[in-house]
């Protein structure tokens, strides 16, 4: 017990004597006796380090992981390679065990890494300014909507059904508090069919969308202009290596999930909420922002800035309630993007697209499998199957594959399949062969 | 007590005071670090794969560096960064305790990291068991009924709690509009209240530093949805009238929300559920040793009493009658608050920390944290002002009001001088109700010798106020021009003015 409390019994006695107390219990005299736990916590006694690791290993081994379950699932979480350099640097204890950089003189490491992250994200999205991270893709989408509604004064949100369905659920959850009116916009032939009239504060589109279809952002931009709304684009940062940036189409806010850059699948967290916007909205930016400045000697330095947006200063009038964010994952993302470099990002996107096309063509050749729509896809695609998708996933697990993500009723069912740069031709061939048995 | 350098970082080597170039200035055209697996997938060109309308000619310009330069750059950045592993971090309200290394290893097990979040429960039984066991343990620690692990941070937990409050009042057919918050509260509380669709009503603290119960009663009416309290509060004081407060709030049909920022102080000693709280968020990155990562990720689970359990975000991991775990969404759930299941690896770290400490060890954590904070308060008496000089819990608030009057020594000067002395500074200028506040939380993992070294450093600073305005002088950069950063905003490398 108390592995990490250094005090010896003699030291505790000496410290108590200094305080004029005779027992540790007396430290808690300000807590009314009726509230004190008589029996202690109903939590098992502490374990040694090897015993903890044995228990954690037992739990880990009770999962089917990537080693024996080849991943063809995506839907917002992707099985990309994490190189040794990214892993080792991210786990540097100076990054891992630092706090929020409130004392910039001793936090230049984290601050500069975040400044570089913000720059990389602005370049990737094609808009001016990025914050220092939000929790995940869903929370970034919620914050983008909050910004757009505040900027336009319109509560109505046009939310494409091509946006990740669980993220849309999160949007609806938080709309209960903000009062935003969410209108979901249907897909036709795999792409969003925007209304011709009406007013809105935010038009939200995913690019490529949840079913993998590459949306036409000119159409979304037109819808936003007609509706008097800001255009919020939920983008795929890997696809950004091959397709035009959201900023090139005039996106006002660009958000996304940063997990593909250096973060393992990890049952869904911690991931990384990417958030970037045009400079004109910077005073409504949620969360932290790092800026460059100088110290008293004129040396370049970094510091969190425009702090009057934030909750600890602005309190109930803050642009967001975000305090703790995902800094370490943002640093990881900056490292991974630097490791990839410009050409490496292109190559990564290309390799995903190649594997996706190869798998898609082979799957669609199977009886009992057909395309979900004719919309062009890039790194993920949806198929309709005669066998229910949940059944396919269960049976394919016996064959050693995580077959994909089942699509809900709103899409008329089906299976969402993702192929990353990690999948070889032999693995894809084996997957398709197993699918051939399962979909019959 | 003798002073020793266990938690003091003045020996940390620094080779100079040059600027570290950005990764963009290290870029050299054509250089690269990446490598990809050999796949034998047909090598279709970009033009063959992407419709012309969508295809961009060139990739976004990122940077072009070798792996060697990349590793050197980020390693040098780590040498410009203070951390718990380097030395003591007495940052009040943040609970910067030592983060055990075994938790890093536990959360790096491939059986936990290489699991896709959409994999069905039948393939992820280990994860579901871990999460269900953690939820049960957190309920035992807080005295609550059920727990969601989805909120990824404390503020996310707060907003989740307020939406639970809203859903519960709506189910009772009530329209409530206001949430009460003490003037000593964290800024996230009022910010969350706004996002929860409520109006913030502030209740003042009394001269003992606790909620003014008479003032609270004046504010309680049929419009009040609830109250958010941190207990012990941000002055490090236990709200001794909590039972009376709970009764008064419940009498008008309101709910009590417990901000778990300071839960470290009461582990195994008392529980929010026993005090009458209905909703509790925990900061696993404070209390349960999940490292803070330079600002995150954390984890902010929310536990509730039985009557609020039907509204929790789903899906929740539950043990079925057949002995298998499955995901279950409660019937009146407010809906998801995270893309997946929360910051799962942070949850795994916290679980391994709890296993290592056990129920007895967690109580020891609270005892040592409270002992350290009280010892340091006594030790600093007569050197700094102690505005609320009575037995505190895990932290206390000192002030430089007298030193400012005598020597113009402000809280920020002490903070910057302390950096030169090899310690991170305390939290400054918070809570807002104390002038020139230094909020000090030593945590349980610092030894008495480190506390003495910290006390001697603070004593030395108070006795030698000259030159404090020039501090820090030994750090990688000196005092930073924050006003200029806001006035001439440079949020990216590309926004730098041309030189």
Interface residues (C-beta under 8 A of the other chain):
Chain A: X1 X2 X3 X4 X5 X6 X7 X11 X12 X14 X15 X16 X18 X19 X24 X27 X28 X29 X30 X31 X32 X34 X35 X36 X37 X40 X41 X42 X43 X44 X45 X46 X47 X48 X49 X51 X52 X53 X55 X56 X57 X58 X59 X60 X61 X62 X63 X64 X65 X66 X67 X69 X71 X73 X75 X76 X77 X79 X81 X83 X85 X88 X89 X91 X92 X93 X94 X95 X96 X97 X98 X99 X100 X101 X102 X103 X104 X105 X106 X107 X108 X109 X110 X112 X113 X114 X115 X116 X118 X119 X120 X122 X123 X124 X126 X128 X129 X130 X132 X133 X135 X136 X137 X138 X139 X146 X164 X166 X167 X169 X170 X172 X173 X174 X176 X177 X178 X179 X214 X216 X240 X241 X242 X243 X244 X245 X248 X257 X264 X265 X266 X267 X268 X269 X270 X271 X282 X288 X289 X290 X291 X292 X293 X294 X295 X296 X297 X299 X300 X301 X302 X303 X305 X306 X307 X308 X310 X311 X312 X313 X314 X315 X316 X317 X318 X320 X321 X322 X323 X324 X325 X326 X327 X328 X329 X331 X334 X335 X337 X338 X339 X340 X341 X342 X343 X344 X345 X346 X347 X348 X349 X350 X351 X353 X354 X355 X357 X358 X376 X378 X390 X393 X394 X397 X402 X405 X421 X422 X423 X424 X425 X426 X428
Chain B: X1 X6 X17 X19 X20 X22 X23 X24 X31 X32 X33 X34 X35 X36 X37 X38 X39 X40 X41 X42 X43 X44 X46 X49 X50 X51 X53 X54 X55 X56 X58 X59 X60 X61 X62 X63 X64 X65 X67 X70 X71 X74 X75 X77 X78 X79 X80 X81 X82 X83 X84 X85 X86 X89 X91 X94 X96 X97 X98 X99 X100 X102 X104 X105 X106 X109 X110 X111 X112 X113 X114 X115 X116 X117 X118 X119 X120 X122 X123 X124 X125 X126 X127 X129 X130 X137 X140 X141 X152 X153 X154 X155 X156 X158 X159 X162 X163 X166 X167 X186 X187 X188 X190 X191 X192 X193 X194 X195 X196 X197 X200 X237 X238 X240 X242 X243 X266 X267 X268 X269 X270 X271 X274 X275 X283 X285 X289 X291 X292 X293 X294 X295 X296 X297 X298 X300 X313 X334 X335 X336 X337 X338 X339 X340 X341 X342 X343 X344 X345 X346 X348 X351 X352 X354 X355 X356 X357 X358 X359 X360 X361 X362 X363 X364 X365 X367 X368 X370 X371 X372 X374 X375 X378 X379 X390 X391 X393 X415 X416 X419 X424 X425 X427 X430 X444 X445 X446 X447 X448 X472 X475 X476 X477 X478 X479 X480 X481 X482 X484 X485 X486 X488 X489 X490 X491 X492 X493 X494 X495 X496
